[in-house]
Amino acid sequence: ANTCGRTSCWLKKIGDGWNEVAKTGNGYSYYLTTIPVIYSTKFYEDRADWMEGREGFLTQHFSKPEVLQALIRLTDSSVTYNVVDRLHEITCPTLIISSSEDVLVPPTEQQLLHEKIKGSMYVTVNGSGHASMYEVPESFAALTLGFANLPISGIQI
């Protein structure tokens, strides 16, 4: 869901920005830089009360030096990530979920996955941002559970 087979130069620059803010040690600044762009504008506006609660919790969490260092390591670990040339090796049933309002990992990245993974299924969640599991949890659960429960021949558990 909302993933990619590579870290694009776009995503790398976003990560560079996040890391620079993390190095300041300011958890509130890190929150402001990272979290709002994860959600669609509509969700953020419609759920301002929920977002305010997340802001308090996450600002406190992001204010811990060990958390910021872990987030820097996480972001740095993806800088050279690129498995696009190996995606054709995936042979298991694969559901690819894209969100129309995802600005971090735009739908073009999931479309590339779909093109490279033979037999994959591709679904777009309209009106949702990168955090579709929070924005439309019922739809997200229905998609993933529906896919997991598909009768697929040749698979034995």
JODA-V921603 format. One line per field, one symbol per residue. ss: DSSP state (H for helix, E for strand, L for the rest). phi: phi as a letter, one per 20 degrees, with the letter a starting at -180 (. if undefined). A space follows every 50 residues. Layout:
BEGIN
ss: ???
phi: ???
END
This chain:
BEGIN
ss: LLLLLELLHHHHHHHHHHHHHHHHLLHHHHHHHHLHHHLLHHHHHHLHHH HHHHHHHHHHHHLLHHHHHHHHHHHHHLLLLELHHHHHHLLLLLEEEEEL LLLLLLHHHHHHHHHHLLLLEEEEELLLLLLHHHHLHHHHHHHHHHHHLL LLLLLLL
phi: .ldbeaefffffffffffffffffneffffgfedegffdfgffgffdgff ffffgfffffffeegffffffffffffdgdfadgfdgfffdegcddddcf dfefcfggffffgffeegmfdccdefndefegfefcgfffffffffffef fdfndcd
END
